[in-house]
């Protein structure tokens, strides 16, 4: 009997990693590299930084150093925004580049949705995904959004029921049974 693996709660964070080639006495050590990396902790973020730096600029971890590693936080995590993400990934059939749009309160939430969707719809492994670019779509989203499922959500007259809104009374006046049904749509 095959045992099901437990689903881990993915908590993706956004890091800014700054690094450079170690001082060897030549002019190449003056170049500083900066990358925005999505990872679950700073250790994985630094590892991804060296992975991409080795591919793009021929700088290994052995002859390089990290100057700074800091987490990037969202300015306003309370409002819902639309994010566009350009992804490059490798599948069984080759390399693919695609663009997806997500509605979330933070960029971290949008990237978490993207990882889940890519695993579910495209069977893409997390290690094979590379986030090329992320943008926040602003202005008239009905015109700027490329995807129809996002355009129908961001219409000015779109309304959604509040399914979990309940009036909380104090325990003294609370009764076990209610005579009428609660109104969930406010």
N, C-alpha and C positions, 0 to 999 in steps of 0.2 A: 504494500500500500504506500503510495506517495504522500508524503507529508507536505502540506501547504506552507509556504514561507510566509511569515508575518509581514504585513505591509508597514513599512516604516513611515513615520511622519516626516516628510521632507521639509527642512527649514533652510531655504537658500538665502544667503546674505550677499551683499554687494561690497566688494573690497577694492580699494585703490592701492596698488603695489608700485613702488618706485624702486628701481635697482640700476646697477651699472656694472661695467667691467672693472675688475680690480685694478688698482694703480700699478701699471707695468713700466711707467716712465715714458710712454709714447702718448700721442694725441688721442688714441682711441678710447682711453680711460675717461676723457672728459664728457663723453656722451652718456646722458641719463635717459633711461627708458621708463615709461609710465604706462600702466595697463589697468583697465577696469575689469575685474574678474568676479564671476559668480561662483561661490563655493559654500560649503556648509560650515567651514571654520577657517581660521587664518592659516593653518598648516596646509590644508588642501589648496587654498588660494595661492600660497607661495609656490607650491608644487606645480600648479597650472601655469604660473608666471614663468618658471624656468622651462617648462615644456614648450610654451609658445615662443619664448625668447631664443631658445636653442634652435627652433625651426626657422624663425624669421631673421635673426641677427647673428647667429653663430656664436652665442655667448652661453657657456655652460655654467652650472652652479659651482663647479670646482674653481673657476677663475672669475667669479662674479660675486657681488654682494648686494643685499637688499638694504636700501636706505630707509624706507618707511613702508609700513603696512597699516592701513587704517580702514575702518568700516565706513561706508557711505550710507547715510540715513535719508529718508524721504523728507522733503520740506513740509508737506501737508498730507499726512497719512489718513486723514478723515474723509476726504472727498474721493469719489470714484472717477477714475481717469481711463482713457483708452491708450494702450501702448502698442506700438508696432515693433515686431522683432524679426530681424533677418537672421536666418539660421543656415548653417552649412552642415550636412551630415553625410555619413557613409552608410549605405545599406548593402544588401546582398547584390544589388544590381548596379551599383556605381555611386558616384558622388552627386549630391543634390543640394541646390540652394533654394530656399523657399522663404516666403514672407507670411507672417501670421499676425493677427491682431487680437488683443485680449483686453477685457475690462477688469480692472482691479484698482484697489486703493493705493498700492505701492508697486514699484517695479519688481521687487522681490516676489510679490504675489503673482505677477504676470509671468515671471520666469518659471515659478513653480508650476503654474498652469501649463506652460509650454512644455516642460519636461514630462508632465503627466500625459498630455495630449500626444506628444511624439511617441511615447512608449505605447500608448493605447492604439492610436490610429496607424502609425507607421512602423511599429515594432523597432524603433530606433533605440539603441543603447545610449545611456547617459554619457559614456566616455567617447562615443563617436560624434556627439553634438558639439558644434562650435558656434557660439553666439557672435555674429559678425557686427551687428549694430542694433541698438535699441533707441526708439524715439517715442516721445509722448506726443500724441496727436492733439492739437489745440485748434481753437477757432470753430468754424462750422463743420462739425464732425460728419454731418450728412454728406457734405461734398468731399471732404478730405479722406474719409474712410474708403478703403478699396473693397472691403468685404460686406456683402449684403446682410449677413446676420448681425453685424455691428451697427449698420445703418438703421435697421428697424428698431434697435434698442435705444439709440441716441436721439430719436425724434423728440420734438418739443412736447408733444401731447401723449407720450407713452406713459402708462400708469401700471403699477404693479401692486398686487394686494400685499398688505403687511400680515403675514401668516402667523407671526410669533408675538404680536403685540397684545399683551394682556394687561388689564387694569389690576394692579396689585393693591389689595386692601390690607388694613392692619389686621393682625391675627385675632384681635378682639371681636371684629365684625365679620370675620370670614365664616362662611357656613360650608358644611360638607357637600350639600346639594344645592344647585342653582335652579331657580324656577324658569329662567329663560336662557336662550343661547347667547353667548357673547358675540358682539359685533367685532370681527377681526379686521375689517376694512375700514380704515379711518379716513 
